[in-house]
Amino acid sequence: MTTSSAAVPTAPDTDALLTVDGVTVAYGQQVALRDVSLTVRRGSVTALLGPNGAGKTTLLRAVAGLQRPRSGRITFDGATITTRPVHARVRAGVCLVPEGRGVFRNLTVRENLLAQLPRSPRSRDIGPALEAFPDLAGRLSQAAGTMSGGQQQMLALARCYLSNPSVILLDEVSMGLAPLVVDQIFDSIGRLAAQGISLLLVEQYVDRALDLADHAYVLNRGEIAFAGAARDLSREALLADYLGVEV
């Protein structure tokens, strides 16, 4: 007599907060992402690295709802969000801090923060953002466009923080900033991570990103070239093994 064993279903990964599964994105005939999969775990920092044009920003935009995938699935906190609009993803807990700051330059700091909140009077409290980013407290009446790049980036982070995110997507938040300001930005990002907010970080400062990250992915030409623990990836390995640059 022969016996057959039924396949045992795989238990869901309860640590996975955000899952990108086989996502392909194209602009017309130009494929920007090809069958990309990654996972961001609860309370973790994940670095997404790679050369310019690799598809990193496209992936963040797809997760945020700004770019519709051609195929694949995006899951957040157990629910499929592949086709959900941006505002629904923000309400669910997904927040993008885009490259280029993403603040309203003609509005004051206070107005920028209030613009992130619901219109209900009970919800118009910017106090949590000022506690997390105290340098903004003395600039509430200042127009965002008159602030330095670093201060604008702090404001962008504070705006995102007010949406009560479970995961923050950070796209080159250090770009164009002086080294001292970069230190301040990474200190702020570290404090967000310490609060248990998951982070998906696209960053040009590879060493800083890997020091902060628990997990790392390398994108090259729209495909995943490396996926693993951040401690297993060095700047030299990234350049030599995955990007083909001699070091």
C-alpha positions in Angstrom: 0.0 0.0 0.0 1.3 3.4 -0.8 0.7 6.5 1.2 0.8 10.1 0.2 1.7 13.0 2.4 -0.2 16.2 2.0 1.8 19.3 1.6 2.1 21.2 4.9 1.2 24.9 4.4 3.9 27.3 5.2 3.1 29.5 8.2 2.9 33.2 7.5 5.9 35.3 8.4 4.5 37.3 11.3 7.7 39.4 11.5 7.1 40.7 7.9 5.6 44.1 7.9 6.1 45.0 4.2 6.5 42.5 1.5 7.3 43.1 -2.2 6.7 39.9 -4.2 7.8 39.6 -7.8 7.2 43.2 -8.7 7.9 44.4 -12.2 7.6 48.1 -13.1 8.0 49.5 -16.6 7.8 53.0 -18.2 6.5 52.2 -21.6 8.8 49.6 -23.0 11.6 50.4 -20.5 11.6 47.9 -17.6 12.7 49.6 -14.4 12.2 46.7 -12.0 12.1 43.1 -13.0 10.6 40.5 -10.6 11.8 42.2 -7.5 11.1 40.8 -4.1 12.1 42.0 -0.6 10.8 42.0 2.9 10.9 44.7 5.6 10.5 43.3 9.1 8.7 44.9 12.0 11.0 47.3 13.9 13.9 46.8 11.5 16.0 49.0 9.3 16.5 47.7 5.7 19.0 49.3 3.4 18.3 49.4 -0.4 21.5 50.1 -2.2 22.7 50.3 -5.8 24.0 52.6 -8.5 22.0 55.5 -10.0 19.3 54.2 -12.3 19.1 50.8 -10.6 15.4 51.2 -9.8 15.6 52.2 -6.1 13.4 55.2 -6.3 11.0 53.4 -8.5 10.6 50.6 -5.9 9.9 53.2 -3.2 7.4 54.9 -5.4 5.7 51.6 -6.1 5.4 50.8 -2.4 4.1 54.3 -1.7 1.5 54.0 -4.4 3.0 56.6 -6.8 3.9 54.0 -9.4 1.6 51.1 -10.5 3.5 47.8 -10.9 3.0 45.9 -14.2 2.9 42.7 -12.2 3.6 41.3 -8.7 2.1 42.0 -5.3 2.8 44.4 -2.4 1.6 43.4 1.0 1.6 45.6 4.1 0.7 44.4 7.6 -1.0 41.3 6.1 -3.1 43.2 3.5 -2.5 43.5 -0.2 -2.0 47.1 -1.1 -0.8 46.8 -4.7 -3.6 48.9 -6.1 -4.5 51.1 -3.1 -4.2 54.8 -3.6 -1.5 56.9 -1.8 -3.8 58.3 0.9 -5.0 54.9 1.9 -1.4 53.7 2.3 -0.5 56.7 4.4 -3.5 56.0 6.6 -2.5 52.4 6.9 1.0 53.4 8.1 3.2 53.8 4.9 5.0 57.1 4.6 7.5 58.2 1.9 10.1 60.9 2.5 11.1 61.6 -1.2 14.3 62.8 -2.6 14.3 66.6 -2.7 12.8 67.2 0.7 9.1 67.1 -0.1 8.0 70.2 1.9 5.8 73.2 0.9 8.3 75.9 0.5 5.8 78.8 0.7 4.3 77.6 3.9 5.7 78.1 7.4 7.0 75.2 9.4 3.8 75.1 11.5 1.7 75.1 8.3 3.7 72.3 6.8 3.2 70.2 9.9 -0.5 71.0 10.1 -0.9 70.1 6.5 0.1 66.5 7.3 -2.7 66.1 9.9 -6.5 65.5 9.5 -8.8 68.5 9.6 -10.4 67.4 12.9 -9.5 69.9 15.7 -8.8 67.0 18.0 -6.0 65.8 15.6 -4.3 69.1 15.0 -1.5 68.5 17.5 2.0 69.0 16.2 3.5 68.4 19.6 4.8 64.9 18.9 6.8 66.2 15.9 8.4 69.0 17.9 9.3 66.5 20.6 10.9 64.2 18.1 12.6 67.1 16.2 13.1 69.8 18.8 15.2 72.0 16.4 11.9 72.9 14.6 10.3 74.4 17.7 12.0 77.7 17.3 11.2 78.0 13.6 7.4 77.5 13.5 6.8 80.9 11.9 9.6 80.5 9.4 8.8 79.8 5.7 10.2 76.4 4.8 11.8 77.7 1.6 14.1 80.0 3.7 15.5 77.1 5.7 18.7 75.3 5.0 18.6 71.9 3.2 19.2 70.1 6.4 16.4 71.9 8.2 14.1 71.2 5.3 15.0 67.5 5.6 14.2 67.6 9.3 10.9 69.1 8.5 10.2 66.4 5.9 10.9 63.7 8.4 8.7 65.5 11.0 5.8 65.7 8.6 6.1 62.0 7.9 6.4 61.3 11.7 3.1 63.0 12.3 1.3 60.5 10.1 2.0 57.8 12.7 3.8 55.5 10.3 4.7 51.9 10.8 7.2 52.1 8.0 9.0 55.1 6.6 10.5 55.0 3.1 13.6 57.2 2.9 14.9 58.2 -0.5 18.4 59.7 -0.4 17.7 61.9 2.7 21.4 62.9 2.9 21.7 64.1 -0.7 23.3 67.5 -1.0 23.9 68.0 2.7 27.1 68.8 4.5 28.8 66.0 6.5 27.8 67.6 9.9 24.2 67.9 8.8 24.3 64.3 7.5 25.3 63.2 11.1 22.3 65.0 12.5 20.0 63.5 10.0 21.2 60.0 10.8 20.9 60.7 14.5 17.2 61.5 13.8 16.7 58.4 11.7 18.3 56.3 14.5 15.8 57.8 17.0 12.9 56.9 14.7 14.2 53.3 14.5 14.7 53.2 18.3 10.9 53.9 18.6 10.2 50.7 16.6 9.4 52.3 13.3 10.5 50.2 10.4 12.7 51.9 7.8 13.4 51.2 4.2 16.4 53.3 3.4 17.9 54.3 0.0 21.1 56.0 0.7 24.3 57.2 -1.0 26.4 56.9 2.1 26.8 53.1 2.0 28.8 52.8 5.2 26.3 54.9 7.2 23.4 52.9 5.8 25.0 49.5 6.6 25.9 50.6 10.1 22.2 51.5 10.8 20.6 48.6 8.9 19.7 45.1 10.0 19.1 43.8 6.5 20.3 44.9 3.0 19.4 44.5 -0.6 21.4 45.6 -3.6 19.5 46.5 -6.8 21.4 46.6 -10.1 19.7 47.2 -13.5 16.3 46.6 -11.9 17.1 43.3 -10.4 18.1 42.1 -6.9 21.8 41.3 -6.8 22.1 40.8 -3.1 19.8 40.1 -0.2 21.0 39.3 3.3 22.2 40.7 6.6 23.7 44.1 6.5 26.7 42.9 8.4 27.5 40.6 5.5 27.8 43.4 3.0 30.6 46.0 3.0 31.2 49.0 0.8 34.0 47.2 -1.0 31.9 44.1 -1.6 29.1 46.3 -2.9 31.3 48.0 -5.4 33.4 45.1 -6.5 31.1 42.1 -6.4 27.7 43.6 -7.2 28.4 46.8 -9.2 31.6 45.7 -11.0 33.7 48.6 -9.8 37.4 48.0 -8.9 38.3 49.1 -5.4 
